[in-house]
Structure formats: C-alpha cells, structure tokens
C-alpha cells in the first residue's frame, strides 16, 4: 500500500477507555478508524466493510481475540495485530498459530503500535486486479450510473438527497451482497465527518431505505431491487 495514512483500521477491544484512546490517537496519525466493543460487533462490521488491518484485544468476554482471529482466517487475509496483557511466550505462540501477523503486550506505547501497523501494511501485497465493476446498475426502468452516482428514470434524472446518494453508493458498490445497518451507519458517519455513529442512526437507516424504495421500486411495498435480508441488512441488485 503506497499511502499508509489512507488505511482503514478496525479496533476491537471491550475496554471503552482503551478503545477511545486508541481511536483518537490513530485518527491523529491520519488513519481511518472504526471501533468495535466485542467479537460480535466486529463480525457485523466485517460483513459490510473492508479493512486494511485489524487491531484485536485477546482478553474479551465471549469469543476472545485468538478464537476470532482463527475464525477470520477461514475467510479473510486481513492482517491482524493482537493486543494482550499476557506476554508469555506460549500466549504469543497461540496468537501466531491462530493466524495473527503481530503481537503486542500491554501496556505499550501507541507510537510502537503505529510503527508495527505501518510495517505490516508495507509488507501487504497489492490487491489483485479483479473483474471490472459494471458501470451501470439496471433496475427495471431505472438506471444508476455508478461512477457519477446519477439515478435516471428513463431519460429523466431522479433527484436524490445527500443521504440517499450515499446509501446508493455503498449498496451499489456491493450489489448482490447484504450490507448491515451498522455498516451503513459507519459509511454515512464518515461521509458527514462524524467521529462516531449515534445508536439512533440504525433506526434512521430504515426510514431512508423506505424513502429510497419509493424512488427506485415499481411497488415499494414489494421491493424487488432494494431488498431486506433478514438478520443481515439490505441488498441492492439489478434485474
């Protein structure tokens, strides 16, 4: 990765104080940072967002950091740095065997964490060139230009609010995949420059989706293109 400061980091720690301190420090270092309080929230974020590196606490209630790292390795190759108050050799070995890329014992200097993050990101291979992303999403009469973000009904441009346009960008980039409400909130918060999403925003997402359906669906009560995926979120697809 040529621009390390553009990296998006996921911080997972059940200690709110450490989570907040790390987030504020790393944001000052010009990283993009999203925080999760436990493995369950981390999984929800990972289902809808792509991260360049995960900083993960080992000692968490429920699913611990080593178990989560091992589970993620079955589906993701995102680098992982484990944080723990236990620095014994056997604990470090367990972390590396689970698939971690580095291991940092608490307490640590935040600057050391940044150096380790940068070192791992420099070693990370560049993403392979995948298939070309479609330039247009066709939804019956509707045409969505992915690059420009313009929605058309036949030849007429359909006006989108700022929030609706942001939702379309995120959903179109992951067309055919469910995106969780939490992930949508994270995207909208970053678009608006907010430090962290508000809990009530997840409910507000449902309202915005309803309004967006009125603009793209022939029958908003029976959505065909912007669908609700039970327990997972929303999915946009053409047809």
N, C-alpha and C positions, 0 to 999 in steps of 0.2 A: 504494500500500500504506500503510494508516494506521499500522500498527505495524511500524516498520522493524526493531526488535530481534528480531522473530519470524522474520526472513528466514532461509532455509536457503541457505548458500553452498557451492559446490564449489570447492576449491583444487586446482589441478593444477600440480605442479612436481616435476621429477626430483631436486632438491636436498632431501634429507631434513631438513637443518638449517633451511632456509628454510620448508619445509612445516610443520615443527613450531612454529617461532616464529610464523608467521602464524596457524596454527590456535589456538594458546594466546592470542595477542593478541585475535583476533576473538571467541573464546569469552568472554573477559573483557568484551568490548563487547556481550555478550548475543546474539550471533548463534548460530544453529545452523550447525555447520561439519562438512563431510565432506571428506577429503583423498584425492587420487589421485596416484600416482607418475609416471604417464605417460598418453598419449592412450588407450591400450588399456584401462587400468583406468577412466579417465574414461568411456569409451563404455559399459562394463559397468554402471557406476553410473547413468548417464543412462538406460539401458534400463529400469531399475526404480524410479528415484526422480525426483521433480520438484524442481528447484532454482529459487530466485528470481534467482540471479546466479552467474556463473562467473568466477573469477579464474584466469587461464591464462598460464603461462610460455610465451614464444615459443621459446626455445632448448632443445629437448628432443631426446634421441635418438629415432630412428624418425620417427614422424609429429610434426611440430613444431606449435606453437600456432596459427600462421596457417593451416596446412592443416586442422587440426581445426576451427577457427572457421568456415572456409569450408564444410566438410562439414556441420557442425551447422546452419548457416543454411538448409540444404535441408529441415530437419525441425523445428527449434526456433526460437522467437523469444526465448529466454532471454538477458538482457543478458550481455555478455562484456567484462571488463577484461583487456587483455593486459599482461603484465609482461616487460620485456626489458632486458638490459644495453646494448643498442644504441638510442640515442636520436636517430639521424639522421632527417631529415625523410622520406627515402624509405622507411625502415622503418615509421614511423608511418602513412604513406600506404598502404603494403601492408596493414597491420593493419586500417585503416578500410575499405579496399576489400574485405577478406575478410569484413567484417560486424561488426567489433568496435565496441563502444559507447564505449570509452575506452582510453587507452594510458598506461602509467606506466613511466618509465625507472628501472632500478636504478642505484644504491641509492636508496631512497625512505624517507620517514618513514611508519611504519604508520598514524599518525593521518591522513596525507593520503589513504592508501588508504581508510580508513573514511569520510572526507568524500566521496570520489568514489563509493563504494558507495552511501551514503545519497542522494547527489544523483541517481544513476541510478534507484534504487528509488522516489524521489518522483515521477520522471517516468514510471515504468512504468504503463501503463494497467491498470485493474482488470480481472480476468478476466471474460470474458463468461459470463452465466448459461447453462449448458449444460442438457441434458435432465436431468430428475430422476433421481437414483440409486434403483434399486429398493430397497425396504425389507426385502425378504426374498429369500434365495437358496434355491431348492428343489433338493434333490439326492435324487431318489427319495423314500424315506420321511423323509429328514432335512430339517429346516427350520432355516435360520440367520438369526436376526434381526440385521440389520446394525447397527442403532443400539444395541441393548442388548448385542450380542455373545453372545447366548444360542443354543445349539445344542439342538434338540429332535429326538427320535426318536418320531414320533407325538406323543403328549401329554407324554412324559417328557423332562425336562431331562437332557442328557448333560453330565457334568462334564468340563471342560477344565482342564488345568494352565495356569499363567500363560504359559508359553512357547507352548503350543498355542493359547491365546486370542489371543496377539499375532500368531502366524502367520496365524490365520483373519482377523484384522482387516486385515492387509496384503494377503493374497491376495483377500479378498472385495472390497476397495476397487478392485482391478484385475482383477476377474473377466473371464475370457476373454483375459487377457494374460499372457505369461510373465514371471515375476519371477526374477531371477538369485539364486543362493545368496548372492552378495556383498551384494546389496541387502537380502536378508532379514536377514543378519548385522548390517548397519548399523542396520536398524529395531530389532532385538532389543537391540543395544548401547545405543541411545538410551533404550529403554524401561527398561533396567536401570541407566541413569545411568553407563554406562562411557564413558571418554574415547575409547577406540578399540577396534575389534573384535580378537579374537585369531584368528590364522590357523587354529587348530584348529576354530573355531566353524563354518566352512563344512562340515566333515565332520559336525559335530554336527547341522546342519540336516537332513541326510539321515535321521538317526535320528529326529528329531522328526516329520518328514514321514511316516515309516513308522508311527509311533505314531498320528498324526492320521488316517491312512488306515484304521486298524483301527476308528476310531470313526465314520467317515462313509461308508466304502465297503461295499457288499454283499459284494464279493470283493476284499480289499486286494491280492491278488496280481495282479489285473487291474483296476487303478484306472480308474474312469470319470469321476469328478468332480475328483479331485486328481491331475492328470497330470504326468508328466515330459516336458518339451520338450527334446529332445536339444540340447546345446550352449547352451541358453538359461536353463534353470532349471525352475521349477514353475508350473503354471497351475491355477486353480480355476474351475470353470464349473458351471452348473446344468444341469438336463435332466430 
